[in-house]
Amino acid sequence: MTRNSRPGARLWRQWVIRGQRVALGLAAIAATSHAQTAPAPVVRVTFPEAIQRAQDNNPSVAAAASGILRADGLLGQARAATLLQVTGSVTWTILNHGVEFSGVTVTPRSQAAAAINADMPILAAAAWARRAQAQDAKDISELSLADTKRQVALATADAYLAIIAERRVVESNERARDVAKAHFDLASELEQQGMGSRLNALRAQQQVTANEGLVEVARLALYRAQEALGVLMAVDGPADASGEPDFAVPPATPGDLSLWRSDLKLFAAEQQAADRVVRDSTKDWYPTVDAIFQPSSTYPPPFFLPQNSWRILFQANVPIFDSGQRGAVKTQRRAAFDNARATLTGATTEASAQVRAAREAVASGERTLASARATADEADQVVNITNISFRAGGATNIEVIDAQRVARDTGTAVAIAEDQLRRARLELLNALGRFP
């Protein structure tokens, strides 16, 4: 049985060694190809710089700013409808033949007439109402821009914090890889001295390879987070976080959230604008009165009229019956108001819930982080003690590998707990309307 098992063991060992060589060769090829690819330049920014650049350069902010320009144009259009309007007209008339009476031309064959029409609204309640409504629309556009900037800032902060968290994961996996490599070196040294086994060395090598894979995965996640931050900042390339933001927890009495939160301000303005439109519906039934001044000139002059003349008209338009059109429009406006009121009510309730949940998340995150740090410190101590015991022959290789795995997992748990606490504080500031 021993004679039959030895060749199989040697063959298995040869296959393992060949597999390791192939894996190392592939890793070297991948590293070489990665080194040959010129990486995009990385822009390093602080947290305030990232927020400011995102708010200045993000396309979503530019689109919201164009909404203000459009609203300003509509406001000018509504305002112009309530002011003086002057138009001119020129008419050139050619007949097949003129009209004569007793040798005098009554109607010439070719005649040109020029006139100016100056129209000034005197009573235009509906037009005045539309001008006020256009002003409300412009105010809403400005509030929408402010809320868009807040959303872009929040997304940028989230990407910035993701970079910090992923970097912590990378560092944790690199420490685990270095510890595993040190253990592999020790196991190889003991094997060469005849004090260890090949199995222990292979197990240690397996941990090194596994940690190398985790390091590569974490580095890729870090790079993707950097690219996400660059997109939000409108940078042609990745952006890296320089430093950690310090989110101070505000006092426990937030006050009226509608004074701070841009979304609540926007919803309140939309409700007020919809309410104004509903109240102005009655003005659609008001009469309109225009004063019109019309000077005119004709050449050649007509026989029975002077060449130059002018007239003043006062024109009134009174709505009497429209088959229910104005009533249907008012119903639509009432529905829009109800929708805006429901949106504001729901957003206000949700905002209060967000504040309470965010405060609880901050408290829970602080406790979780303290526990994770204590666990990680204990796991590092276990690794050190297990390594010393393994050198002295008091611990097995499996115990060392388990201790290293636990230390790696607890280090990652600390990074996750730190990220959760930072995000909880950011969510609290956002819920209170204190960010950015």
Secondary structure, DSSP 8 states (H G I E B T S, - for coil): -HHHHHHHHHHHHHHHHHHHHHHHHHHHHHHHHHHHS-----EEE-HHHHHHHHHHH-HHHHHHHHHHHHHHHHHHHHHHTTS-EEEEEEEEEE-SS-EEETTEEEE-SEEEEEEEEEEEEEE-HHHHHHHHHHHHHHHHHHHHHHHHHHHHHHHHHHHHHHHHHHHHHHHHHHHHHHHHHHHHHHHHHHHHTTSS-HHHHHHHHHHHHHHHHHHHHHHHHHHHHHHHHHHHTT-SS-EEE-S--------S----GGGT-HHHHHHHHHHHHHHHHHHGGGGGGS-EEEEEEEEEEEES--SSS-SEEEEEEEEEE-----TTHHHHHHHHHHHHHHHHHHHHHHHHHHHHHHHHHHHHHHHHHHHHHHHHHHHHHHHHHHHHHHHHHHHTTSS-HHHHHHHHHHHHHHHHHHHHHHHHHHHHHHHHHHHHT---
